[in-house]
Amino acid sequence: MERYRDMQLFAALAGHPSLASAARSVAVSGPTLMRAVARLEARLRVALLERSTRGVSLTEAGQAYLADCVRLLAAVDAAQASAKGMHDQAQGYLRVFLPLLFSRYVMAPVLAGYMDRYPDVHLVAHYHDYYPNLHEEGLDVAILVGELPSSSLVARPVGHVRPILCASPGYLAAHGEPRHPDALKQHRLIASTDPVDWAFKGGPLKARARLRCTTVQGAINAAVQGAGLIRCLSYPVHEHLLSGELCRVLPDYEPPPLPVHVVYRDGRHAPMRVRSFVDHCVAALRGHPAFQLV
């Protein structure tokens, strides 16, 4: 039982930025968590944590063992719930992975609606812009934009987005609307890099950016104020397009759309908290206005 409890405490490190926050999440003190880790290291005869003057981090063996602990403990929870007839009740911790801007513009009300509907589920949301390994990172569900690599994960499509070019009505009235990508070299371009390298049907555009913004949100704000043309995925600007604050430019030259999927592990054997979240997201996203622009 002590080993099982130590694994539970070690698994608390998943999804938490520090030992202190991980300890708080399982209602123990930091020293208690460290003693549990020390016992595991003694049994395994391998270092799980790397200690330095900058703090504590997982070793490579610790990262692999953490992913295994999360998976094994989830399987134990599912087995216990099934034995107790609780498999159809959505409860427990649910770790989800979301693209940062997608969460800001699309997912925030979806998450709120799910929490209202399933009060016994505790969400742990990870916000990043890379393709995650759900098994190694102890994640239950991910929403991913773009083509999916082949894997054993279950993927449910919810819509498509695409890179689009847009500008404010005021900017287009003052500077004219370009009719071909080559004409963009004569316009004020807003981008995160300089020079700009944008893909269009027929070939890429290489040009100089008049305004560089380190965040997509900053670039969107600048475009709304008439600073120039912005190129980004359609979902961060869908509300501005619907309201008329921004106008779509050169739609005939846009590259192919990108699929959006809700991806999860374990398929039909997934616990109810996973299946309920997936079903909720699919229902909410398939009719979302962010996916009606393609």
Secondary structure, DSSP 8 states (H G I E B T S, - for coil): -HHHHHHHHHHTTTT-SSHHHHHHHTT--HHHHHHHHHHHHHHHTS--EEEETTEEEE-HHHHHHHHHHHHHHHHHHHHHHHHTT-TTS--EEEEEEE-HHHIIIIIHHHHHHHHHH-TTEEEEEEE-SS---HHHHT-SEEEEES-----SSEEEEEEEE-EEEEE-HHHHHHH---SSGGGGGGS-EEESSSSEEEEETTEEEEE--SEE-SSHHHHHHHHHTTS-EEEEESGGGHHHHHHTSSEEE-GGG----EEEEEEESSGGGS-HHHHHHHHHHHHHHTT-GGGS--
